[in-house]
Every structure is written in C-alpha cells, then in structure tokens.
Amino acid sequence: MADGTVQLENEAAQSTNALGPLIGVAREDFVSAVALLLRETASDPNRVFKHARSMTEDMVKIMTGKSDLKPHPKDKRFMDPAWQYNPFFRAGAQYYLAVQKGMRNWLEDLELDELERNRANFIANIILDGLAPTNTLVGNPMAQKQIINSGGLSLIKGLQNAYTDLTKNKGMVSQVDKRPFKLGENVATSKGSVVHRTEMYELIQYAATTDDVYEIPQLTIPPQINKMYINDLSPEKSIIKWQVDNGLQTFVISWRNPSKEQGVWGMDDYIASCEEALTVVSNITGSKKVNVSAGCSGGQTASVLASKLAATKNDVLGSLTLMVCVLHPKPTDIEAGSLVSENGLQLARQRAAKQGIIKADDLARGFAWLRPNDLIWNYVINNYLLGMDPPAFDVLFWNSDATNLSSTLMGDFLTLYETLAFSTPGETEMAGHMVDLTKVTSDLFILGGVTDHITPWKATYRSTQLFGSKDVTYVLSQSGHMQAILNPPTNPKAKYFVQKKKGKLPATADEWLQGTEEVKGSWWPLWAEWVQKRAGKKIAAPSELGSKDYAPLEGAPGLYVVEEV
C-alpha cells in the first residue's frame, strides 16, 4: 500500500489546478459536445447497427472465454494479479475493454472535422473513465482484499471518509490530508517580514543568509489563483531559501484572496500593484533595477507588466523569468482546449460577473472533472474503497489552499486568451496600454515541464519568439507543471534539457529539441548563475529588513495567506 500511496501523490502533484485557459470552459460546451455525439449517432442507423454487432461479438467471446482483450500493461488500474487470474475479474475487465474498444471504433467512424473529433474523444474518455470497474467495490479486487485483511475496518473508514467529504468538503473527494501541515511551522518557514501592505497585496522581504548580497533584487509575482508559499513549501523545496542562500535579495508578492465585494479587481489593478511593489523594492534596496520572476498566470501578469513598463519607458525591469507559462495558447495545446468556444467564453464572463467572484472550490471541482482519472477516481478508490487517508503531501496541501478569482480579472484573462494579445503586438488594450511584447528587451529565462498537462512545454516555448529580447534562455525540466518548478538539487531524479550551442533560439520547439543536451541534476543552479550575472555587484547584506519608509509589519508568510474569506 505504501508504494501505491507514493504513486498517488506523485501523479496528483502533476495535475494541480493552477490557473490555465480552462477557465473558459462552460457547461454548455460539454452539453453541446454530448449532443453532437447523439446527433451523429441518430443520423446513420446502419452505422449504429454495425458497431452494436461488433460489440455483441466481443461480448459473446468474453462469455465463452475466447476473448483476447487485455488491459494495457501500463494501465495502473488493472495491475492486481486478480485481473489476470480470477475469471470473474478478468471478465469484468474484458467487458469494460469491449465497451472502450466499441466506443473508440464508433468515434473513428463518425464524420467529424478535427475540432469535433477532439471534442468527441475528450467527452468519451471522461465517460469511459467513469465506467471503469475499478471505481466500484464489487469490481475492485484490491478493495475486496483490503476489507478481508482489515477485518472490515477499511469499509467503515471508507464510509467515514465519504461522510466527511459530503459534510465538510462540499461533496468533493479529498485529495490531501491537511492535518500535518501548518503555515509558519513546517510550511513557509523562511525568515522574512511583510514590509508593505495594501488592500490587494502584501510585499514580503526575506532575510539574507549570506554576508554579501547582489545589489539588484529579485521580485516574484505569483499566480492570483494560488497562494504564494508554493515558493517556500519546505526548506528542501524552497525557491525562496535557494535564492537567499545564493545571495539574492528576495521579495515576493502575496495576493489577497478576493471576496465578492472585491470582484471588480481587474488586470489594471494588479498591474498597478506590481508597479507599486517595484517602487517599494527599489526604495528598500536602493536599486534602480529589479529582476522579476513569475509562474503560470503570474507569468501572464508579469508579461503585461513588462509590456506596460516598456510602453511608459519605465526601465525598472531588469531580467525576466517566466516559468510554466503560456502566452500564445492554441486550442490543441491541452485536452480540454477543444471544448473552449466563443459562446462558452461569453457565458463564463456572464456567470462570473453575476457572482462577483469565481470561488476556489468551484474552480478546483471543474478542473478535477476535466481530468477525472487523476483527480477524482484515484481518490475515490484510495479514500472510499480502500479506506485510506489521502496522501499528506505538501504540494497538494498548497494546491487545496486555492483562492477565489475576481470576475473582472477572469474576464481579462479570457480577453488575453481570445485575442492572443501577446502574439498580436499593439492590437489589445490592457492595463492602460496596447500590449506589445516586441518592445520588451529584458534578458529572458523561460522554463517548461516535459509532462506538463496544464501549460504544455511546446506551448511555453512559443514565448521565446514573442519578445524583443536578444538574450533568451529556454530550459525544459523533466517534470510536470508545479513539479517542474519544485525540482531542487536534492532530487536525485532531477534533470533538464538546454540548448547545446549558445545563440539565438530556433523558431520552433521541435527544432530546439534536436539541438539540446540532457543535464543531470536540478535547473536551479543554472538559473541562479543566470540571475547572478544580471544582478549587479555584491554589497554588504542589509542588517535589517525594510527601510525608513517601509518598516516591517508582520513576520513571513504574512496575514493574507491565512486570511479566511
């Protein structure tokens, strides 16, 4: 069981619900995709008869013991030996595989264009995942063995877990055991202070751990939909600790979790806050330049900020680091992209405007049902059928501690998505200017993740071609989404890919990949060296945090990360 738990937490960590273009998927788009399947089915009865006959033939073979249907060797749902040796379970798996085979053959036979086919396949996979026998007590041999081995206690514990989720988790299956984690004690423990606070954000400065520091500070802009302490999960996984231990003066914005009344906060407000934070950081450090790093939707915000600074000829921005961030999205980038429609985007806007905010729970639930195997059924089996607690994993603890999204900001993100604002210079107005990344000349460091399902690495690579920067570095980490970022030197499996020859990056991701080399270890040291070269000279570390104008207010991680809305 221990191995199974580790696998569960690792898989879940690759599928965090960090903000992506999925915010534009509306329930009507799901319904229309299902209606498309039904319409195509009804349009050709002969086609239905053909596939029904084929499926019947498979069923007869199963009943007579002549079926050769077998689960894929890597399908973790059917790893238990009972699926191979027990006639009842073997037949159960084969019936499921027959339905799966029949549906996929039927979909292949439908007269659909590429977009319609992608939609049909996506919906079909969600349905098929839900039909798996492993999702039921009677169809899961591992769950039945657990009942016997535990003397029935696993069944009781599973019922207790289900009741707890119904009453305390709004009916959503729990993905993490939160009990072992407490902010400031074993999560977000790096020493620092809030040095500036507004209604929208707190600015945290972290204490130096070296005698000397680089004169140009580093400011991190986190996503608005997740809390900032992803940068400081534990001493072993803390980017913040890594930065201060390498002599970087480190500042992080901590966004406030908006309530319904704050649903009017839009990109204009967030960019204004970022500009203010840059001013505060400059005041405290005395540096005229500030290096900026950001991830996911924080990277989109940082890109708008960079464009705004360039448009207003504000040269405070030093280098820019963008991690697992897509600036030029395409519908084919992600599995659910085919479901995003113009109508869905408009409906998403309308619902958000009516509610004021999109609640964190609703965002998490919607995302989970777009990846049900990873984020629903895995936990149904673990928590309810096996009667086990969900994994106590720091990344999942952070992921479950999501924040609301203001309706205005959501609308702005959708505008960026709809208009392709970052790849169409000077055509989209945002934050009081026309977005144009070609005017941004800062040195760039861009990170992607090999197995990232939220911001696929080839999509992140497109960002290398959007800026006016002459110095661009692209690094591909071996993990998925947030795990690509949280890949410290202590990870024995860490590796990354980087271009062999220095110089201009190729136009496409495929071309770049052909000219890369695999490097064992974490990308953190490479990035630290890259930033240090762009962080000026070394100076004596400050003896105190803050400044005369910005005195320390509260110890890190601050008040906004624990504030309940």
CORURBEL-V353993 format. One record per residue. BURIAL is + if it has 16 or more other C-alpha atoms within 10 Angstrom, else -. Layout:
BURIAL, BURIAL
This chain:
-, -, -, -, +, -, -, +, +, -, -, +, +, +, +, +, +, +, +, +, +, +, +, +, +, +, -, -, +, +, -, -, +, -, -, +, +, -, -, +, +, -, -, -, -, -, +, -, -, -, +, -, -, -, +, -, -, +, +, -, -, +, -, -, -, -, +, -, +, -, +, -, -, -, -, -, +, +, -, -, -, -, +, +, -, -, -, -, +, +, +, +, +, +, +, +, +, +, +, +, +, +, +, -, -, +, +, -, -, +, -, +, -, -, -, +, +, +, +, +, +, +, +, +, +, -, -, -, +, +, -, +, +, +, +, +, +, -, +, +, +, +, +, +, -, +, +, -, -, -, -, -, -, +, +, -, +, +, +, -, +, +, -, +, -, -, -, -, -, -, -, +, +, +, +, +, +, +, -, -, -, -, -, +, -, -, +, +, +, +, +, +, +, +, +, +, +, -, -, +, +, +, +, +, +, +, +, +, +, -, -, +, +, +, +, +, +, +, +, +, +, +, +, +, +, +, +, +, +, +, +, +, +, +, -, -, +, +, +, +, +, +, +, +, -, +, +, +, +, +, +, +, +, +, +, +, +, +, +, +, -, +, +, +, +, +, +, +, -, +, +, -, +, +, +, -, +, +, +, +, +, +, +, +, +, -, -, +, +, +, +, +, +, +, +, +, +, +, +, +, +, +, +, +, +, +, +, +, +, +, +, -, -, -, -, +, +, +, +, +, +, +, +, +, +, +, +, +, +, -, -, -, +, +, +, +, +, +, +, +, +, -, -, +, +, -, +, +, +, -, -, +, +, -, -, +, +, +, +, +, +, -, +, +, +, +, +, +, -, +, +, +, +, +, +, +, +, +, +, +, +, +, +, +, +, +, +, +, +, +, +, +, +, +, +, +, +, +, +, +, -, +, +, +, +, +, +, +, +, +, +, +, +, +, +, +, +, -, -, +, +, +, +, -, +, -, -, +, -, +, +, -, +, +, +, +, +, +, +, +, +, +, +, +, +, +, +, +, +, +, +, +, +, +, +, +, +, +, +, +, +, +, +, +, +, +, +, +, +, -, +, +, +, +, +, +, +, +, +, +, +, +, +, +, +, +, +, +, +, -, -, -, -, +, +, +, +, +, +, -, -, -, -, -, +, +, -, -, +, -, -, +, +, -, -, +, -, -, -, -, +, +, +, +, -, -, +, +, -, +, +, +, -, +, +, -, -, -, -, -, +, +, -, -, +, +, +, -, -, +, -, +, +, +, +, +, +, +, +, +, +, -, -, -, -
